[in-house]
Amino acid sequence: MLKPIIGALALVSLLNAPMVMAETKLDTASDAPVEQIKLGVVNVALLLEKAPQAELATSALKKEFAKEQDELKNLAKELESEQNNYEKNKSVMSEVQRTAKERQLTLMTREIQRRRNDVQELINLRRNEELAKLQNLVNAAIKEIGEKQGFDLILYEGIAYTNNRIDVTADVLEHLRKISEQKTNKFNK
């Protein structure tokens, strides 16, 4: 129980140490100032949600699986119609007819559920592929912004609080928008 706490304290002290050093001067013979460390943070979840590339990927996935979704809707309508027909006519059916119809409805329900699961699995696989591409693009954009703006360190996971002056999310999002516009402009030419 103490190990995680000690580890967390060590991490906090390591993260705070450069900040303390950046704000003070070394008391050496040369009395040279310590170099300032420029820190930034970025909200990756917001970037993955708001980036134009995310919107394009989402619409592409919807378009890619529209046929399968329409088939599922049609099968569900067909099942509903068969169930309504059964409920309406079951009082005049023989026991054998009712049992056969109930079995048919159960098989239809299972088939629709199986197809729905298959389609959802395919959608999830494709979504993960697109998410991986987007994460790579976001990481590249963060790195490029970090280099352009002279950051020493940009953090993006597990930040409990950050001051807005070191938040570079808007800069990275703007960079992603520019990349998207450039691709769109090249495509439209």
C-alpha positions as CSV (number, residue, x, y, z in Angstrom):
1,M,0.0,0.0,0.0
2,L,2.9,2.4,0.8
3,K,4.7,1.6,-2.5
4,P,2.1,3.4,-4.8
5,I,2.1,6.4,-2.4
6,I,5.9,6.6,-2.3
7,G,6.0,6.2,-6.1
8,A,3.5,8.9,-6.6
9,L,5.3,11.3,-4.2
10,A,8.6,10.5,-6.1
11,L,6.9,11.3,-9.4
12,V,5.4,14.5,-8.1
13,S,8.8,15.6,-6.7
14,L,10.5,14.8,-10.0
15,L,7.9,16.8,-11.9
16,N,8.1,19.7,-9.4
17,A,11.9,19.7,-9.2
18,P,12.5,21.2,-12.7
19,M,9.9,23.9,-11.9
20,V,11.7,24.8,-8.7
21,M,15.0,24.9,-10.5
22,A,13.6,26.9,-13.3
23,E,12.5,29.6,-10.9
24,T,15.7,29.9,-8.9
25,K,19.3,30.6,-9.7
26,L,22.1,28.2,-8.9
27,D,24.4,29.5,-6.2
28,T,27.6,28.6,-8.0
29,A,30.9,30.5,-8.6
30,S,29.6,31.6,-12.1
31,D,26.2,32.5,-10.7
32,A,24.7,31.5,-14.1
33,P,20.9,31.5,-14.2
34,V,19.2,28.1,-14.8
35,E,17.5,27.7,-18.1
36,Q,13.7,28.0,-18.0
37,I,11.8,24.9,-18.7
38,K,8.7,25.3,-20.9
39,L,5.8,22.9,-20.1
40,G,2.6,22.4,-21.9
41,V,-0.5,20.2,-21.5
42,V,-2.9,18.9,-24.1
43,N,-6.4,17.4,-23.8
44,V,-6.1,14.4,-26.2
45,A,-9.7,13.3,-25.6
46,L,-10.9,16.8,-26.8
47,L,-8.6,16.6,-29.8
48,L,-9.9,13.1,-30.7
49,E,-13.5,14.4,-30.4
50,K,-13.1,17.8,-32.1
51,A,-10.5,17.2,-34.8
52,P,-11.9,17.5,-38.3
53,Q,-10.2,14.2,-39.1
54,A,-12.3,12.5,-36.4
55,E,-15.5,13.9,-38.0
56,L,-14.4,12.7,-41.4
57,A,-13.6,9.2,-40.0
58,T,-17.0,9.0,-38.3
59,S,-18.9,10.0,-41.4
60,A,-16.8,7.5,-43.5
61,L,-17.6,4.7,-41.1
62,K,-21.4,5.5,-41.2
63,K,-21.2,5.5,-45.0
64,E,-19.2,2.3,-45.1
65,F,-21.7,0.4,-42.9
66,A,-24.9,2.0,-44.1
67,K,-25.9,-1.0,-46.2
68,E,-25.5,-3.4,-43.3
69,Q,-27.4,-1.1,-41.0
70,D,-30.2,-0.8,-43.5
71,E,-30.4,-4.6,-43.9
72,L,-30.6,-5.0,-40.1
73,K,-33.4,-2.4,-40.0
74,N,-35.3,-4.2,-42.7
75,L,-34.9,-7.6,-41.0
76,A,-36.1,-6.1,-37.7
77,K,-39.2,-4.7,-39.5
78,E,-39.8,-8.1,-41.1
79,L,-39.6,-9.8,-37.7
80,E,-41.9,-7.2,-36.1
81,S,-44.4,-7.8,-38.9
82,E,-44.2,-11.6,-38.5
83,Q,-44.6,-11.2,-34.7
84,N,-47.7,-9.0,-35.1
85,N,-49.1,-11.4,-37.7
86,Y,-48.5,-14.3,-35.3
87,E,-50.2,-12.5,-32.3
88,K,-53.2,-11.6,-34.5
89,N,-53.6,-15.2,-35.8
90,K,-52.4,-17.4,-33.0
91,S,-55.9,-18.0,-31.7
92,V,-57.0,-19.7,-34.9
93,M,-53.8,-21.7,-35.3
94,S,-53.4,-25.3,-34.3
95,E,-50.9,-26.2,-31.6
96,V,-48.5,-27.5,-34.3
97,Q,-48.8,-24.3,-36.3
98,R,-48.2,-22.1,-33.2
99,T,-45.2,-24.1,-32.2
100,A,-43.7,-24.0,-35.7
101,K,-44.4,-20.2,-36.0
102,E,-42.8,-19.6,-32.5
103,R,-39.8,-21.6,-33.6
104,Q,-39.5,-19.6,-36.8
105,L,-39.8,-16.3,-34.9
106,T,-37.1,-17.5,-32.4
107,L,-34.8,-18.4,-35.3
108,M,-35.4,-15.0,-37.0
109,T,-34.6,-13.2,-33.7
110,R,-31.4,-15.2,-33.2
111,E,-30.3,-14.5,-36.8
112,I,-30.9,-10.8,-36.5
113,Q,-29.0,-10.7,-33.2
114,R,-26.1,-12.7,-34.8
115,R,-25.9,-10.3,-37.8
116,R,-26.2,-7.3,-35.5
117,N,-23.2,-8.6,-33.4
118,D,-21.2,-9.4,-36.6
119,V,-21.8,-5.9,-37.9
120,Q,-21.0,-4.3,-34.6
121,E,-17.8,-6.2,-34.4
122,L,-16.8,-5.0,-37.9
123,I,-17.6,-1.5,-37.0
124,N,-15.6,-1.7,-33.8
125,L,-12.6,-3.0,-35.7
126,R,-12.8,-0.3,-38.3
127,R,-13.3,2.4,-35.6
128,N,-10.2,1.2,-33.8
129,E,-8.2,1.3,-37.0
130,E,-9.4,4.9,-37.7
131,L,-8.7,5.8,-34.0
132,A,-5.2,4.5,-34.3
133,K,-4.6,6.6,-37.4
134,L,-6.0,9.7,-35.7
135,Q,-3.9,9.1,-32.5
136,N,-0.8,8.9,-34.6
137,L,-1.8,12.1,-36.4
138,V,-2.5,13.8,-33.1
139,N,0.8,12.7,-31.6
140,A,2.6,14.0,-34.7
141,A,0.8,17.3,-34.4
142,I,1.6,17.6,-30.7
143,K,5.3,17.0,-31.5
144,E,5.3,19.5,-34.3
145,I,3.6,22.2,-32.1
146,G,6.1,21.4,-29.3
147,E,9.0,21.9,-31.6
148,K,7.7,25.0,-33.2
149,Q,6.8,26.7,-29.9
150,G,9.9,25.5,-28.1
151,F,8.3,23.3,-25.5
152,D,10.5,21.1,-23.4
153,L,7.7,18.8,-22.2
154,I,4.1,18.4,-23.2
155,L,1.9,16.2,-21.0
156,Y,-1.4,14.6,-21.9
157,E,-2.3,11.7,-19.7
158,G,-3.7,11.8,-16.2
159,I,-3.6,15.5,-15.6
160,A,-5.8,16.5,-12.6
161,Y,-5.4,20.2,-13.0
162,T,-3.6,22.6,-15.4
163,N,-3.4,26.3,-15.7
164,N,-4.8,27.5,-19.1
165,R,-1.6,29.4,-19.9
166,I,0.2,26.0,-20.5
167,D,-2.7,24.3,-22.3
168,V,-1.7,23.9,-26.0
169,T,-4.9,21.9,-27.0
170,A,-6.2,24.8,-29.0
171,D,-2.9,25.1,-30.9
172,V,-2.8,21.4,-31.7
173,L,-6.5,21.5,-32.8
174,E,-5.8,24.4,-35.1
175,H,-2.8,22.6,-36.5
176,L,-5.0,19.5,-37.2
177,R,-7.6,21.8,-38.9
178,K,-4.9,23.2,-41.1
179,I,-3.7,19.7,-42.1
180,S,-7.4,18.8,-42.9
181,E,-7.9,21.9,-45.0
182,Q,-4.7,21.2,-46.9
183,K,-5.8,17.7,-47.7
184,T,-9.2,18.9,-48.7
185,N,-7.8,21.6,-50.9
186,K,-5.4,19.1,-52.6
187,F,-8.4,16.7,-53.1
188,N,-10.6,19.5,-54.6
189,K,-7.9,20.6,-57.2
